[in-house]
Amino acid sequence: MKIGILGTGHIGKTLVRKLSAAGHDVKVANSRGPDTIEADVLAFGGRAVTAAEAVADVDAVILSIPLNRLPGIAPLIASVPAETVVIDTSNYYPGRDGRIDAIEAGQVESLWVSGLLGRPIVKAWNAIGSDSFAKKGKPAGSPDRIAIPVAANSERERKVGMALVEATGLDAFDAGTLAESWRQQPGAPCYCTDLTREEMAAALAAAERERLPKRRDLAVAAVMERVGNGTTNPDAEYGVRLSRALYM
């Protein structure tokens, strides 16, 4: 599959490495230009390009940038053909993204993103910590393989997202429509808790929508106390322990 990835943060780098290692034709761009993308990100065949080149002539575009950066790339995504699958990995953190009134009022994050971009999206890879994503992938059928939810309104697009998730060493779990994707937002029991496929359904069902923001903010405060800033992610074991203690 031909894939364009926008963003080379913690999740974006791993996406480039894992999808290209799995045999996909991967192009990647960031906001600073192709010359700034490190060689190790491209070690398995990914190609550094401009943002416009990344979204041209591809089967899927993966957005791996902070939610507050999405408005800036909306015009670029408007040029992408309707049949191209657009996958979003972002989450809403008001301390980083600024207050978004619609989300604060209860709009599902994925629906806000879909409205901003003016097209359907798939929500995937948002509910796993970057360190777990980088280090804990396993071949299909392995015991205790981590599962993550994948949500979309289109069955075709959901299947594409799920296939790509499987290619990155994770079990893809069909989480239904975007309207239900609040169950995989920060603060939910499945969020960064490294659950298996067998555990995922119960975790999604146990989510309590009104409790998500408070739990999310408690986790942010704990991480800030540990690492001292908002850009360094905690190691996998600490992150999973914290998320399980607060969200489950």
N, C-alpha and C positions, 0 to 999 in steps of 0.2 A: 504494500500500500504506500502511496505517496503522501507524506505527512509534513506539514509546516508547523513549527513551534515558535510562538512568540514568548520570549522570556527565558533568561538564564539564571534565575534565582535557584534556591535550594531544590525545589521540585522540578523546575524546567531542565536543569542540568541532568538530573537522573532520568527524566523522560527521554532526552536526546540519546544518552548512553544506552539505555535498555531497549528502546524501540529500534535503534539502528543495529544493535547487537542481535536483535531478533530477526533481522533481515529486511526491515522496512527502509524505504528511501526517505531519509529525514533531512529537512532543511531547518535551520534555526536562525533566529534573529533576536537582537536585543535593541535597547534604545541608544546604545553607544556606538554601534557599528560593528560589522563583521570582524574587523581586525582586533577587537577587544575580547573575542570569545576564545577561551583557553583551549590549548591543544588537547588536553585530557578529555574535554567535553566531546570532542570530535574523534576520539580514539577508535570508535567502532564504525566509522563511516559517515557520521553526520557532517553536513556541510554548512558553513557559516555564510549567511547571505544578508541582504537588506530585508527590512520588514515587508516591503512590497513584493520582493521575490519569494519570500517565505510563504505567502498566501496564494501565490499564482500557480495554477495547474497542479493542484493537490486534491486528494480525496478527503482529507481531514485537516482541520486547523485546530491546534490546541493552544488555548490562551493560558499561560502560566505566569501571570503578572498580578500585582496587588489589585484589589477591587477598585481602588481609587484611581488607577491608571486606565481602567477600561474606557471611560469616556474619550480619552485621547486616541484610542485605536478604533473607535466605532466607525469613523468614515472609511477606514481601510477595510474593515469587515464588510461594509456595505457593498464593496466591489466584488466580494466572493460569491460565486454562483450558488444558487439555491440548493443544488444537489450536494454541495460540499458540506460535510458534517463539521460543526463547530462545537468544540468541547471546552468547557470552562473549569478551571481548578481552583478558583478564588473563593475566599471567605470574607465575611464582613467583620472587621475589627474597628470599632469607631475611634479608638485612640490613634490608630494609624490612618484610617480612611476618611476621618471627619464624619460628622453626623449626617446620615441619610434619612430624612424624615419618613419616607415611605417604608423603609425597612424598620425603622423604630416604631412605626405604627402597626407593624405586623406583616408587611408584604414579605413573601418568601424571597430569599436572596436570589435564587436562580431565576425567578420570574422577573425580578427587578433587572437582572442582567439581560435576560431575553428581551425585555421591553427596551432597554437602552440600545441594544444592538439591532433591534428591529427584525429579529429572526429567531427561529427555534435554536436551542442549544442542548447539549448533553452535559450533565454535571458528573464529574468523575475526578478521582485522585485528590479530592478536597478533604477527605476524612482520614488521612494517614499522615503521621508526622514525617518530616523530611528525612530524619535519620533512619527510621524504620523502613521507609521506602527505599533508601539507598542500600541498606544492608540486609534486609530480611526477606527479600524475594526468594521464592523456591519454585522448582519445576511443578507443573500440574500434577496433582495426585499426591503430593508430599504431605505427610502428617503435619497438622497445625499450620498449614499455609494460611497467611493472613488474607482476609476478604475485605473488600471495600464496596460500598454501595454505588450504583450507577443509575441515575435518573434521567428520563427524557420523555417527551410526549409522543415521539415517533418511535414505533417499534424498530424500524430500519436503523434509525440513528442510535437507538439504545444498543442494538446488537453490534454496531460498529464500535461504540465506546467500550462495550464489554469485551469484545475481541482484543482490543488494544490493551485494556487493563490486564487481561490474561497474559499478553505478551510481555508485560513488565514484571511477571513473577508473582502475581496476586490472583486470588479467586474473585471474579466479578460477581456481584450480587445484584439481581434485578430489583431496584428500589422503587419502580413504578414511575409515576408522572412527576413533572416539576412541581406541581402543587403539593406533593407529598415530600419533596426534598428538604423541607425544614427539618425532617427527622435525621438528616446527616449534617446539619449545621453545627458550628461550635457550641458546646454545651450539651450535646445529645449523647446518649450512651454509646453510640457507635463511633463517636468522633475521637480519633487518635487513641483508641483503646486496643488495637491490634487483635480483633476478634476473628474467629474462624467462620467459615460459611455456615456451619451448624449453629453458631451463636448469633448470627447477624439478624435473623428474622425477629427474635425475641427482643433484641436491643432496639431495633427500629420501632417495634410496637410499644416499647416502654417509654419512648420519648414523651416528655411533657413540655409542650410548646412555651408556656408562660415562664418556665424555669430556665430556659436556655440562656438568655442574656446574663442573668446573675451568675450562673455557673461559668460561662465564658469569661466574664470579667474577673472572677476569683482565680481562674487559671492564669490569666494574663498577669495579675498581680504577683502570683507565686513564681512565675517564670522570671518576671522582672527582678524580683528579689534575689533569685538564684544567679542569673546571668548578667544583670545590671543594665541591659539595654533591650530595645525592641527588635533588633535585627539578628541576634545570635539565637539560634534555636537550641533547645535543650537536647541532651543525648537521648537516645531512644528509650533506655530503661527508665530514666527519670520521667520523661514525658508520658510514657504509658502508665506508670504508677500514679502520677498526678492526675491524669485524665480519668483513670478508673476510680480513684478515690473521690473525685468531684462529680463525675457524670453518671456513675452507675449505682 
